[in-house]
């Protein structure tokens, strides 16, 4: 059943709508993530007007688990910048 989700997601592409996001956005990516790769995370951040990309070198799919303290620091920094 979980593989069905990946098949469905292949058809679900909303990248053309990223430019409508008008708020500061933090894109967090584990550098070892094979599902949402660094390349795709860069594409997200490049196409959202006020996005910041933060990468986590010791993380794969779950920076909120694998590097949670660093991620929380980056979230706080992002919120402070947003005002």
C-alpha positions as CSV (number, residue, x, y, z in Angstrom):
1,X,0.0,0.0,0.0
2,X,2.8,2.4,0.8
3,X,4.2,2.1,-2.7
4,X,0.9,3.1,-4.1
5,X,1.4,6.5,-2.5
6,X,4.6,7.0,-4.4
7,X,2.9,6.2,-7.6
8,X,0.1,8.7,-6.9
9,X,2.6,11.4,-6.0
10,X,4.4,11.0,-9.3
11,X,1.2,12.4,-10.9
12,X,0.7,15.2,-8.4
13,X,2.8,18.1,-9.5
14,X,2.0,21.6,-8.2
15,X,5.4,23.2,-8.9
16,X,3.8,25.7,-11.2
17,X,1.9,27.1,-8.2
18,X,4.9,27.7,-6.0
19,X,5.2,31.4,-7.1
20,X,1.8,32.1,-5.4
21,X,3.4,31.6,-2.0
22,X,4.0,35.1,-0.7
23,X,5.2,34.5,2.8
24,X,8.7,33.7,4.1
25,X,9.2,30.0,3.8
26,X,11.8,27.7,5.3
27,X,12.7,24.7,3.1
28,X,14.5,22.1,5.3
29,X,16.3,19.2,3.6
30,X,18.3,16.3,4.9
31,X,21.3,15.9,2.5
32,X,20.9,12.1,2.6
33,X,17.2,12.3,1.7
34,X,16.4,10.0,-1.3
35,X,12.7,10.9,-1.5
36,X,12.8,14.7,-1.5
37,X,16.4,15.2,-2.8
38,X,18.5,18.3,-2.3
39,X,17.9,19.0,-6.0
40,X,14.1,19.0,-5.5
41,X,14.5,21.1,-2.3
42,X,16.6,23.6,-4.2
43,X,13.9,23.8,-6.9
44,X,11.3,24.5,-4.2
45,X,13.3,27.3,-2.6
46,X,14.2,28.8,-6.0
47,X,10.6,29.0,-7.0
48,X,9.2,30.4,-3.8
49,X,9.7,34.2,-3.6
50,X,11.0,34.5,-0.1
51,X,12.3,31.0,0.7
52,X,15.4,30.0,2.6
53,X,16.9,26.6,2.0
54,X,18.6,24.9,5.0
55,X,20.3,21.6,4.6
56,X,21.2,19.1,7.3
57,X,24.3,17.1,6.5
58,X,23.7,14.3,9.0
59,X,20.0,13.8,8.1
60,X,18.1,11.8,5.6
61,X,14.3,11.9,5.6
62,X,13.8,13.2,9.2
63,X,15.9,16.2,10.2
64,X,13.3,16.8,12.9
65,X,14.5,13.5,14.5
66,X,18.1,13.2,13.3
67,X,19.2,16.8,13.9
68,X,16.3,18.2,15.9
69,X,18.2,20.8,17.8
70,X,19.8,22.3,14.7
71,X,16.4,22.3,12.9
72,X,14.7,24.1,15.8
73,X,17.5,26.7,15.7
74,X,16.9,27.2,12.0
75,X,13.2,27.5,12.6
76,X,13.7,30.1,15.3
77,X,16.1,32.0,13.0
78,X,13.6,31.9,10.2
79,X,10.8,33.2,12.4
80,X,12.9,36.0,13.7
81,X,13.8,37.1,10.1
82,X,10.1,37.0,9.2
83,X,9.3,39.3,12.1
